[in-house]
Amino acid sequence: MEYFAGLDVSLRSCAVCIFDGKGRVLHERELPFEIEEIAGYLTALAFPIERIGFESGTLSQHLFYGLKAEGFDVVCM
């Protein structure tokens, strides 16, 4: 089974939704908008995240390159 993360980003926080390949939501959490916080949460999950997706915005580059540097496959839509 593949697992994915969707991020909804604002200036101060990031809503994270984890779902599986069938679209079932497994986890939802709000985190501070810090690459280390987001990467730490995703890494600590009991299953590997195949891909992270988020919409483009003012913080897209920071998020994209930060999560790429942490080893995640990232898609900015």
PDB file as gemmi writes it, atoms N, CA and C in Angstrom:
CRYST1    1.000    1.000    1.000  90.00  90.00  90.00 P 1                      
ATOM      1  N   MET A   1       0.846  -1.174   0.000  1.00  0.00           N  
ATOM      2  CA  MET A   1       0.000   0.000   0.000  1.00  0.00           C  
ATOM      3  C   MET A   1       0.891   1.236   0.000  1.00  0.00           C  
ATOM      4  N   GLU A   2       0.517   2.226  -0.787  1.00  0.00           N  
ATOM      5  CA  GLU A   2       1.240   3.492  -0.807  1.00  0.00           C  
ATOM      6  C   GLU A   2       0.555   4.491   0.117  1.00  0.00           C  
ATOM      7  N   TYR A   3       1.354   5.372   0.707  1.00  0.00           N  
ATOM      8  CA  TYR A   3       0.844   6.396   1.619  1.00  0.00           C  
ATOM      9  C   TYR A   3       1.339   7.764   1.164  1.00  0.00           C  
ATOM     10  N   PHE A   4       0.473   8.758   1.290  1.00  0.00           N  
ATOM     11  CA  PHE A   4       0.750  10.099   0.800  1.00  0.00           C  
ATOM     12  C   PHE A   4       0.433  11.131   1.867  1.00  0.00           C  
ATOM     13  N   ALA A   5       1.008  12.319   1.700  1.00  0.00           N  
ATOM     14  CA  ALA A   5       0.719  13.436   2.603  1.00  0.00           C  
ATOM     15  C   ALA A   5       0.289  14.627   1.768  1.00  0.00           C  
ATOM     16  N   GLY A   6      -0.771  15.272   2.204  1.00  0.00           N  
ATOM     17  CA  GLY A   6      -1.216  16.524   1.607  1.00  0.00           C  
ATOM     18  C   GLY A   6      -1.043  17.626   2.633  1.00  0.00           C  
ATOM     19  N   LEU A   7      -0.475  18.753   2.218  1.00  0.00           N  
ATOM     20  CA  LEU A   7      -0.224  19.859   3.126  1.00  0.00           C  
ATOM     21  C   LEU A   7      -1.044  21.072   2.722  1.00  0.00           C  
ATOM     22  N   ASP A   8      -1.611  21.738   3.699  1.00  0.00           N  
ATOM     23  CA  ASP A   8      -2.288  23.016   3.507  1.00  0.00           C  
ATOM     24  C   ASP A   8      -1.519  24.014   4.362  1.00  0.00           C  
ATOM     25  N   VAL A   9      -0.810  24.921   3.697  1.00  0.00           N  
ATOM     26  CA  VAL A   9       0.160  25.769   4.361  1.00  0.00           C  
ATOM     27  C   VAL A   9      -0.347  27.195   4.531  1.00  0.00           C  
ATOM     28  N   SER A  10      -0.111  27.748   5.727  1.00  0.00           N  
ATOM     29  CA  SER A  10      -0.317  29.175   5.959  1.00  0.00           C  
ATOM     30  C   SER A  10       1.001  29.724   6.506  1.00  0.00           C  
ATOM     31  N   LEU A  11       1.050  30.997   6.819  1.00  0.00           N  
ATOM     32  CA  LEU A  11       2.301  31.600   7.271  1.00  0.00           C  
ATOM     33  C   LEU A  11       2.811  31.028   8.585  1.00  0.00           C  
ATOM     34  N   ARG A  12       1.922  30.592   9.453  1.00  0.00           N  
ATOM     35  CA  ARG A  12       2.351  30.139  10.777  1.00  0.00           C  
ATOM     36  C   ARG A  12       2.150  28.660  11.036  1.00  0.00           C  
ATOM     37  N   SER A  13       1.294  28.014  10.268  1.00  0.00           N  
ATOM     38  CA  SER A  13       1.017  26.608  10.537  1.00  0.00           C  
ATOM     39  C   SER A  13       0.848  25.828   9.238  1.00  0.00           C  
ATOM     40  N   CYS A  14       0.782  24.517   9.407  1.00  0.00           N  
ATOM     41  CA  CYS A  14       0.640  23.621   8.269  1.00  0.00           C  
ATOM     42  C   CYS A  14      -0.295  22.486   8.687  1.00  0.00           C  
ATOM     43  N   ALA A  15      -1.400  22.337   7.982  1.00  0.00           N  
ATOM     44  CA  ALA A  15      -2.304  21.217   8.222  1.00  0.00           C  
ATOM     45  C   ALA A  15      -1.816  20.044   7.378  1.00  0.00           C  
ATOM     46  N   VAL A  16      -1.627  18.896   8.016  1.00  0.00           N  
ATOM     47  CA  VAL A  16      -1.108  17.705   7.341  1.00  0.00           C  
ATOM     48  C   VAL A  16      -2.196  16.641   7.329  1.00  0.00           C  
ATOM     49  N   CYS A  17      -2.430  16.062   6.166  1.00  0.00           N  
ATOM     50  CA  CYS A  17      -3.389  14.969   6.024  1.00  0.00           C  
ATOM     51  C   CYS A  17      -2.650  13.789   5.408  1.00  0.00           C  
ATOM     52  N   ILE A  18      -2.678  12.666   6.083  1.00  0.00           N  
ATOM     53  CA  ILE A  18      -2.052  11.443   5.597  1.00  0.00           C  
ATOM     54  C   ILE A  18      -3.156  10.527   5.092  1.00  0.00           C  
ATOM     55  N   PHE A  19      -2.987  10.015   3.887  1.00  0.00           N  
ATOM     56  CA  PHE A  19      -3.989   9.116   3.319  1.00  0.00           C  
ATOM     57  C   PHE A  19      -3.314   8.000   2.545  1.00  0.00           C  
ATOM     58  N   ASP A  20      -4.060   6.923   2.329  1.00  0.00           N  
ATOM     59  CA  ASP A  20      -3.503   5.772   1.616  1.00  0.00           C  
ATOM     60  C   ASP A  20      -3.876   5.818   0.136  1.00  0.00           C  
ATOM     61  N   GLY A  21      -3.428   4.821  -0.594  1.00  0.00           N  
ATOM     62  CA  GLY A  21      -3.665   4.753  -2.032  1.00  0.00           C  
ATOM     63  C   GLY A  21      -5.119   4.638  -2.429  1.00  0.00           C  
ATOM     64  N   LYS A  22      -5.986   4.281  -1.489  1.00  0.00           N  
ATOM     65  CA  LYS A  22      -7.419   4.194  -1.759  1.00  0.00           C  
ATOM     66  C   LYS A  22      -8.157   5.461  -1.341  1.00  0.00           C  
ATOM     67  N   GLY A  23      -7.405   6.452  -0.849  1.00  0.00           N  
ATOM     68  CA  GLY A  23      -8.014   7.718  -0.466  1.00  0.00           C  
ATOM     69  C   GLY A  23      -8.524   7.781   0.964  1.00  0.00           C  
ATOM     70  N   ARG A  24      -8.273   6.760   1.750  1.00  0.00           N  
ATOM     71  CA  ARG A  24      -8.709   6.761   3.153  1.00  0.00           C  
ATOM     72  C   ARG A  24      -7.793   7.654   3.991  1.00  0.00           C  
ATOM     73  N   VAL A  25      -8.376   8.549   4.734  1.00  0.00           N  
ATOM     74  CA  VAL A  25      -7.609   9.433   5.613  1.00  0.00           C  
ATOM     75  C   VAL A  25      -7.178   8.655   6.851  1.00  0.00           C  
ATOM     76  N   LEU A  26      -5.877   8.677   7.131  1.00  0.00           N  
ATOM     77  CA  LEU A  26      -5.324   7.933   8.261  1.00  0.00           C  
ATOM     78  C   LEU A  26      -4.965   8.837   9.432  1.00  0.00           C  
ATOM     79  N   HIS A  27      -4.471  10.017   9.147  1.00  0.00           N  
ATOM     80  CA  HIS A  27      -4.071  10.972  10.181  1.00  0.00           C  
ATOM     81  C   HIS A  27      -4.338  12.389   9.690  1.00  0.00           C  
ATOM     82  N   GLU A  28      -4.651  13.263  10.619  1.00  0.00           N  
ATOM     83  CA  GLU A  28      -4.720  14.688  10.349  1.00  0.00           C  
ATOM     84  C   GLU A  28      -4.093  15.396  11.532  1.00  0.00           C  
ATOM     85  N   ARG A  29      -3.295  16.403  11.241  1.00  0.00           N  
ATOM     86  CA  ARG A  29      -2.620  17.112  12.329  1.00  0.00           C  
ATOM     87  C   ARG A  29      -2.224  18.501  11.865  1.00  0.00           C  
ATOM     88  N   GLU A  30      -2.211  19.435  12.790  1.00  0.00           N  
ATOM     89  CA  GLU A  30      -1.722  20.778  12.497  1.00  0.00           C  
ATOM     90  C   GLU A  30      -0.372  20.947  13.176  1.00  0.00           C  
ATOM     91  N   LEU A  31       0.583  21.447  12.410  1.00  0.00           N  
ATOM     92  CA  LEU A  31       1.945  21.620  12.893  1.00  0.00           C  
ATOM     93  C   LEU A  31       2.410  23.053  12.652  1.00  0.00           C  
ATOM     94  N   PRO A  32       3.429  23.487  13.379  1.00  0.00           N  
ATOM     95  CA  PRO A  32       4.030  24.782  13.049  1.00  0.00           C  
ATOM     96  C   PRO A  32       4.664  24.695  11.663  1.00  0.00           C  
ATOM     97  N   PHE A  33       4.720  25.811  10.956  1.00  0.00           N  
ATOM     98  CA  PHE A  33       5.327  25.811   9.628  1.00  0.00           C  
ATOM     99  C   PHE A  33       6.845  25.866   9.763  1.00  0.00           C  
ATOM    100  N   GLU A  34       7.413  24.733  10.083  1.00  0.00           N  
ATOM    101  CA  GLU A  34       8.858  24.553  10.199  1.00  0.00           C  
ATOM    102  C   GLU A  34       9.190  23.238   9.504  1.00  0.00           C  
ATOM    103  N   ILE A  35      10.149  23.269   8.605  1.00  0.00           N  
ATOM    104  CA  ILE A  35      10.527  22.069   7.847  1.00  0.00           C  
ATOM    105  C   ILE A  35      10.868  20.923   8.804  1.00  0.00           C  
ATOM    106  N   GLU A  36      11.603  21.222   9.861  1.00  0.00           N  
ATOM    107  CA  GLU A  36      12.021  20.180  10.802  1.00  0.00           C  
ATOM    108  C   GLU A  36      10.818  19.535  11.490  1.00  0.00           C  
ATOM    109  N   GLU A  37       9.823  20.324  11.848  1.00  0.00           N  
ATOM    110  CA  GLU A  37       8.606  19.799  12.498  1.00  0.00           C  
ATOM    111  C   GLU A  37       7.833  18.888  11.546  1.00  0.00           C  
ATOM    112  N   ILE A  38       7.647  19.351  10.313  1.00  0.00           N  
ATOM    113  CA  ILE A  38       6.892  18.582   9.319  1.00  0.00           C  
ATOM    114  C   ILE A  38       7.631  17.286   8.983  1.00  0.00           C  
ATOM    115  N   ALA A  39       8.923  17.387   8.682  1.00  0.00           N  
ATOM    116  CA  ALA A  39       9.721  16.209   8.334  1.00  0.00           C  
ATOM    117  C   ALA A  39       9.779  15.227   9.503  1.00  0.00           C  
ATOM    118  N   GLY A  40       9.916  15.728  10.710  1.00  0.00           N  
ATOM    119  CA  GLY A  40       9.965  14.855  11.885  1.00  0.00           C  
ATOM    120  C   GLY A  40       8.678  14.081  12.068  1.00  0.00           C  
ATOM    121  N   TYR A  41       7.552  14.757  11.887  1.00  0.00           N  
ATOM    122  CA  TYR A  41       6.250  14.091  12.002  1.00  0.00           C  
ATOM    123  C   TYR A  41       6.104  13.002  10.936  1.00  0.00           C  
ATOM    124  N   LEU A  42       6.432  13.332   9.697  1.00  0.00           N  
ATOM    125  CA  LEU A  42       6.274  12.377   8.597  1.00  0.00           C  
ATOM    126  C   LEU A  42       7.230  11.194   8.739  1.00  0.00           C  
ATOM    127  N   THR A  43       8.416  11.445   9.208  1.00  0.00           N  
ATOM    128  CA  THR A  43       9.403  10.375   9.390  1.00  0.00           C  
ATOM    129  C   THR A  43       9.009   9.439  10.531  1.00  0.00           C  
ATOM    130  N   ALA A  44       8.356   9.967  11.544  1.00  0.00           N  
ATOM    131  CA  ALA A  44       7.985   9.166  12.717  1.00  0.00           C  
ATOM    132  C   ALA A  44       6.782   8.253  12.483  1.00  0.00           C  
ATOM    133  N   LEU A  45       6.085   8.415  11.371  1.00  0.00           N  
ATOM    134  CA  LEU A  45       4.927   7.563  11.088  1.00  0.00           C  
ATOM    135  C   LEU A  45       5.357   6.114  10.916  1.00  0.00           C  
ATOM    136  N   ALA A  46       4.453   5.195  11.157  1.00  0.00           N  
ATOM    137  CA  ALA A  46       4.761   3.762  11.092  1.00  0.00           C  
ATOM    138  C   ALA A  46       4.865   3.244   9.659  1.00  0.00           C  
ATOM    139  N   PHE A  47       4.614   4.085   8.684  1.00  0.00           N  
ATOM    140  CA  PHE A  47       4.675   3.670   7.280  1.00  0.00           C  
ATOM    141  C   PHE A  47       5.344   4.771   6.467  1.00  0.00           C  
ATOM    142  N   PRO A  48       6.014   4.394   5.380  1.00  0.00           N  
ATOM    143  CA  PRO A  48       6.732   5.391   4.578  1.00  0.00           C  
ATOM    144  C   PRO A  48       5.776   6.231   3.716  1.00  0.00           C  
ATOM    145  N   ILE A  49       6.067   7.503   3.624  1.00  0.00           N  
ATOM    146  CA  ILE A  49       5.289   8.412   2.780  1.00  0.00           C  
ATOM    147  C   ILE A  49       5.870   8.380   1.370  1.00  0.00           C  
ATOM    148  N   GLU A  50       5.055   7.997   0.405  1.00  0.00           N  
ATOM    149  CA  GLU A  50       5.478   7.891  -0.984  1.00  0.00           C  
ATOM    150  C   GLU A  50       5.715   9.269  -1.603  1.00  0.00           C  
ATOM    151  N   ARG A  51       4.805  10.201  -1.335  1.00  0.00           N  
ATOM    152  CA  ARG A  51       4.884  11.526  -1.960  1.00  0.00           C  
ATOM    153  C   ARG A  51       4.139  12.542  -1.100  1.00  0.00           C  
ATOM    154  N   ILE A  52       4.612  13.782  -1.140  1.00  0.00           N  
ATOM    155  CA  ILE A  52       3.967  14.886  -0.444  1.00  0.00           C  
ATOM    156  C   ILE A  52       3.489  15.879  -1.491  1.00  0.00           C  
ATOM    157  N   GLY A  53       2.252  16.319  -1.371  1.00  0.00           N  
ATOM    158  CA  GLY A  53       1.714  17.300  -2.301  1.00  0.00           C  
ATOM    159  C   GLY A  53       1.172  18.516  -1.568  1.00  0.00           C  
ATOM    160  N   PHE A  54       1.291  19.683  -2.211  1.00  0.00           N  
ATOM    161  CA  PHE A  54       0.744  20.924  -1.657  1.00  0.00           C  
ATOM    162  C   PHE A  54       0.538  21.906  -2.798  1.00  0.00           C  
ATOM    163  N   GLU A  55      -0.297  22.905  -2.565  1.00  0.00           N  
ATOM    164  CA  GLU A  55      -0.568  23.896  -3.600  1.00  0.00           C  
ATOM    165  C   GLU A  55       0.510  24.964  -3.601  1.00  0.00           C  
ATOM    166  N   SER A  56       0.691  25.609  -4.740  1.00  0.00           N  
ATOM    167  CA  SER A  56       1.696  26.655  -4.827  1.00  0.00           C  
ATOM    168  C   SER A  56       1.234  27.901  -4.088  1.00  0.00           C  
ATOM    169  N   GLY A  57       2.185  28.626  -3.567  1.00  0.00           N  
ATOM    170  CA  GLY A  57       1.912  29.850  -2.827  1.00  0.00           C  
ATOM    171  C   GLY A  57       3.222  30.538  -2.495  1.00  0.00           C  
ATOM    172  N   THR A  58       3.152  31.522  -1.629  1.00  0.00           N  
ATOM    173  CA  THR A  58       4.342  32.319  -1.324  1.00  0.00           C  
ATOM    174  C   THR A  58       5.444  31.515  -0.637  1.00  0.00           C  
ATOM    175  N   LEU A  59       5.096  30.447   0.044  1.00  0.00           N  
ATOM    176  CA  LEU A  59       6.088  29.647   0.761  1.00  0.00           C  
ATOM    177  C   LEU A  59       6.453  28.347   0.046  1.00  0.00           C  
ATOM    178  N   SER A  60       5.998  28.198  -1.176  1.00  0.00           N  
ATOM    179  CA  SER A  60       6.186  26.940  -1.909  1.00  0.00           C  
ATOM    180  C   SER A  60       7.646  26.559  -2.089  1.00  0.00           C  
ATOM    181  N   GLN A  61       8.481  27.519  -2.489  1.00  0.00           N  
ATOM    182  CA  GLN A  61       9.888  27.193  -2.723  1.00  0.00           C  
ATOM    183  C   GLN A  61      10.569  26.721  -1.445  1.00  0.00           C  
ATOM    184  N   HIS A  62      10.331  27.421  -0.366  1.00  0.00           N  
ATOM    185  CA  HIS A  62      10.926  27.038   0.917  1.00  0.00           C  
ATOM    186  C   HIS A  62      10.492  25.625   1.311  1.00  0.00           C  
ATOM    187  N   LEU A  63       9.220  25.341   1.192  1.00  0.00           N  
ATOM    188  CA  LEU A  63       8.686  24.032   1.552  1.00  0.00           C  
ATOM    189  C   LEU A  63       9.196  22.952   0.607  1.00  0.00           C  
ATOM    190  N   PHE A  64       9.157  23.221  -0.695  1.00  0.00           N  
ATOM    191  CA  PHE A  64       9.602  22.249  -1.689  1.00  0.00           C  
ATOM    192  C   PHE A  64      11.060  21.844  -1.459  1.00  0.00           C  
ATOM    193  N   TYR A  65      11.947  22.829  -1.424  1.00  0.00           N  
ATOM    194  CA  TYR A  65      13.369  22.515  -1.292  1.00  0.00           C  
ATOM    195  C   TYR A  65      13.728  22.002   0.094  1.00  0.00           C  
ATOM    196  N   GLY A  66      13.035  22.466   1.116  1.00  0.00           N  
ATOM    197  CA  GLY A  66      13.283  21.980   2.468  1.00  0.00           C  
ATOM    198  C   GLY A  66      12.923  20.516   2.627  1.00  0.00           C  
ATOM    199  N   LEU A  67      11.746  20.123   2.123  1.00  0.00           N  
ATOM    200  CA  LEU A  67      11.329  18.721   2.232  1.00  0.00           C  
ATOM    201  C   LEU A  67      12.121  17.823   1.289  1.00  0.00           C  
ATOM    202  N   LYS A  68      12.518  18.345   0.128  1.00  0.00           N  
ATOM    203  CA  LYS A  68      13.390  17.580  -0.778  1.00  0.00           C  
ATOM    204  C   LYS A  68      14.712  17.270  -0.077  1.00  0.00           C  
ATOM    205  N   ALA A  69      15.260  18.272   0.607  1.00  0.00           N  
ATOM    206  CA  ALA A  69      16.526  18.093   1.323  1.00  0.00           C  
ATOM    207  C   ALA A  69      16.402  17.052   2.437  1.00  0.00           C  
ATOM    208  N   GLU A  70      15.193  16.878   2.952  1.00  0.00           N  
ATOM    209  CA  GLU A  70      14.948  15.869   3.999  1.00  0.00           C  
ATOM    210  C   GLU A  70      14.699  14.483   3.403  1.00  0.00           C  
ATOM    211  N   GLY A  71      14.716  14.373   2.058  1.00  0.00           N  
ATOM    212  CA  GLY A  71      14.614  13.071   1.404  1.00  0.00           C  
ATOM    213  C   GLY A  71      13.233  12.683   0.911  1.00  0.00           C  
ATOM    214  N   PHE A  72      12.288  13.617   0.917  1.00  0.00           N  
ATOM    215  CA  PHE A  72      10.930  13.310   0.478  1.00  0.00           C  
ATOM    216  C   PHE A  72      10.734  13.619  -1.003  1.00  0.00           C  
ATOM    217  N   ASP A  73       9.845  12.861  -1.643  1.00  0.00           N  
ATOM    218  CA  ASP A  73       9.403  13.138  -3.008  1.00  0.00           C  
ATOM    219  C   ASP A  73       8.278  14.160  -2.882  1.00  0.00           C  
ATOM    220  N   VAL A  74       8.464  15.341  -3.447  1.00  0.00           N  
ATOM    221  CA  VAL A  74       7.547  16.452  -3.233  1.00  0.00           C  
ATOM    222  C   VAL A  74       6.962  16.918  -4.563  1.00  0.00           C  
ATOM    223  N   VAL A  75       5.651  17.221  -4.559  1.00  0.00           N  
ATOM    224  CA  VAL A  75       4.964  17.739  -5.741  1.00  0.00           C  
ATOM    225  C   VAL A  75       4.256  19.026  -5.349  1.00  0.00           C  
ATOM    226  N   CYS A  76       4.573  20.097  -6.066  1.00  0.00           N  
ATOM    227  CA  CYS A  76       3.881  21.369  -5.868  1.00  0.00           C  
ATOM    228  C   CYS A  76       2.880  21.503  -7.000  1.00  0.00           C  
ATOM    229  N   MET A  77       1.586  21.645  -6.653  1.00  0.00           N  
ATOM    230  CA  MET A  77       0.528  21.681  -7.666  1.00  0.00           C  
ATOM    231  C   MET A  77       0.014  23.076  -7.883  1.00  0.00           C  
TER     232      MET A  77                                                      
END                                                                             
